[in-house]
Amino acid sequence: MRRLALALLVLAVVPVFYCRQPFPPPSHDRRVTYHDLLPGLIRDGFDTRLGALDLVGAWQLTSPAEEIGNFSGLAQWGTTKGPGRMGRDLVAVSDRNAVMVFSRPDQPGSAAAPWHTWLHESIHPATPALISMIDTDSESISVEPGSGAMLIGYEGAPRFHLFSADMRHDRPIAAPVLKEWPENKGPESLRHLADGRTVAIGEVYSGWFSRRRHPGFIWPGLPRDNEAPARFELVMPEGYRPVELAQMPDGRLLILGRKFTLDGFRTVVTMVDDPRAIRSGASVVARPIAWLTDSRLRDNYEGMVATAEPDGGTAVWLISDNNQMAWLQRTLLLKLRFER
C-alpha cells in the first residue's frame, strides 16, 4: 500500500512540476563505482532464471557526478578496424545528451573513471546553432562496427546525429519523417543491422485502440538527408512499449519492452527470429523470451545490447534510466546469458 501511495504521489506531482531541466555543469569527478548486487540477490533466493535468459551479473552504478545517469540507450563501443576495443567496452547515451564509454564490469581492470562527454558542449562549442539543435533528449544509439561511428536518435527532433568514434566530428541527418511521432515518444529503438539497414521503432502506439502495435521505419543503409524510409509495424505484448532494439551475433533481433504500472516498471525481452521479417508493409510479431518482474531488480530499463562472449555464447546487457530521481530509482546494469 505504501508503494502504491508513493507511485500515486509521483504521478500527481511530476506533471505539475516537470519541465526540461537545464543541463548541469559537467563534474570534474567522473569516477563511477560498480556495486555488485548479484551475491546478495542469490543469498536472498533470487531466481536467476528469467525465461530464456539467465541473470549472471547485476551492478548498481554510482558516481559523485550528478549528470551520470538517465541512460536510455546502450551499444557496444569501438570498431572492428584498427586498435579498437569492441567487445570490452560499452557506450551509453543519456536523456541529458551525455555519452559514457565504460569497461564492462565483468572484465578484469574495469575502468573506475570512464570517458564521459557532453554532446552539446564537446561538439563544435563555438557553434550556437548546433548546440541548440541537439538541446533535446537523446534516446537511442547505434554504433557502426566498421568505423565506430555513433548514430544517435532524439525525442522531438526531426533529425539524427552521426558522431565519429572519437566524438570530434558530427553530421546532422535530416529525418522529417520523425515529426510523425510525438515529442516524448520518438525513436527509442534504433539499430544499424548487420545487413546494412537502419531500423527505428517509435514508442508511440500505431492507433488509438491498439496497445500492441508500434510504427517502425527502415532505411536501406545509414539514413541520408530527407530520405523517406519504408514502413512496418511491430507487435509487442499488450501494454509494453519498445524502448530498445539489439541484434544478436547470430542475426536474431531482440526488442526491449517497458510498461509502467502503479506497482512500478515491468520489463520484457522479446525476439524476432529472422531480421528479414522486418520489411516494407510487414506486421512483425515480437515473441517474449524473458520477463523481469522481481521487485528487487525492477526499474526503468531502456538500454540493451547483445555481445558475443569468448566461449561462443551470447550476453544481453540492460541498463536502466533513473530519471534523475536517485531517491526513487537506480542506475542498474544487468548481464544476462542467452541459453537457447
Secondary structure as UniProt FT lines:
FT   HELIX           2..17
FT   STRAND          33..36
FT   HELIX           38..43
FT   TURN            44..45
FT   STRAND          49..50
FT   TURN            51..52
FT   STRAND          53..62
FT   TURN            66..67
FT   STRAND          71..76
FT   TURN            82..83
FT   TURN            87..88
FT   STRAND          89..94
FT   TURN            95..96
FT   STRAND          98..103
FT   TURN            105..106
FT   TURN            108..109
FT   STRAND          115..118
FT   HELIX           119..122
FT   TURN            125..126
FT   HELIX           128..133
FT   STRAND          138..143
FT   TURN            145..147
FT   STRAND          150..154
FT   TURN            155..156
FT   STRAND          159..163
FT   TURN            165..166
FT   STRAND          170..174
FT   HELIX           176..180
FT   TURN            183..184
FT   STRAND          189..192
FT   TURN            194..195
FT   STRAND          198..201
FT   TURN            208..209
FT   STRAND          213..219
FT   TURN            225..226
FT   STRAND          230..235
FT   TURN            238..239
FT   STRAND          241..247
FT   TURN            249..250
FT   STRAND          253..261
FT   TURN            262..263
FT   STRAND          264..272
FT   HELIX           275..277
FT   TURN            280..281
FT   STRAND          283..285
FT   STRAND          287..292
FT   TURN            295..297
FT   STRAND          301..308
FT   TURN            310..311
FT   STRAND          314..320
FT   TURN            323..324
FT   TURN            326..328
FT   STRAND          332..338
//
